[in-house]
Amino acid sequence: MNNLFIKKNTLEQSAIIQINQISNVAIANSFFSQNQIQSCILASNGDQIVIKNTNFTNNKSYGSGTGLNLNNFNLTNSNLMIDCHFSENISQDEGGAMLLQNVDIDIQNSSFVNNTSSIGGAIRYKEYIPSFVKNMKSTRNLQSQQSIIFKGNRAKIFGQNIGSYPYKIVLKEDLSRDLESYVFENYRSGDNNFSLKLILLDEEYNRVKVSSKDIGYSQKIQNEIKTYQLQIISLNLTELEIKDITQFQYEQDGQDYLFNLKGIFMMSMLVLENVKQEKFMQKFRRKI
């Protein structure tokens, strides 16, 4: 596909271009603007895709991946985006410019400016870490990237520029410290005044924010937020018994967004160790 000029279309339930199970896809020298759609381009179950010199500007998605929604491409092939530009695109769900699900792609000489979404203001990726992320020196300072420009992108929940899943869990009192091992002292067996506040960070080391008010999250995003849970379990009930509240929802608490661990009834001293930074449920291993 070459020299496409697609403007001012309204397709609330579908993409402008839908591609499925085509081995090789090439899009070049094209322009998508002021469309209200699910995605400009939805491509699934392919072997390879190459996108060159194509602009996506001022499009609005009623779903995910306003410009591009790519999923389930052959991970052994090289996919490429080069000289492409995304600006002022809005996604109701995720990926203001792009959504990548189980896709590997390299991005070169491209820009993402003023795109907006609930998660992943510019790009959201799932299941597989794409090459352009692996090649970055740091996701903490995306302005230092030479081949890709990120500027002014916004996400309501996390991933102002790039978002996958909540990336780290840290203590509210010390955001620089990864919570891999923590000893709770000065708690006696039978105490129920235990309290600890934990915060989720994204890949850019910004706080994950979930609002207690209805600010227009779609049902899809609301369902995902519900999975941001932390559960405390004991691997040795003969030595450590945890009662009352053991599962916690990530939520807004005043001006903070956190797991507020309180109301736990412990029948021993508690040691947290080896906290695993996984996608959703954070599981704690503890010993005496």
Secondary structure by P-SEA (a helix, b strand, c coil): cccccccccccccccccccccccbbbbcccccccccccccbbbccccbbbbcbbbbcbbbbccccccbbbccccccccccccbbbbcbbbbcccccccccccccccccccccccccccccccbbbccccccccccccccccccccccccccbbbbccccccccccccccccccccccccccccccccccccccbbbbbbbbcccccccccccccccccaaaaaaaaabbbbbbbccccccccccccccccccccccccccccccccccbbbbccccccccbbbbbbcc
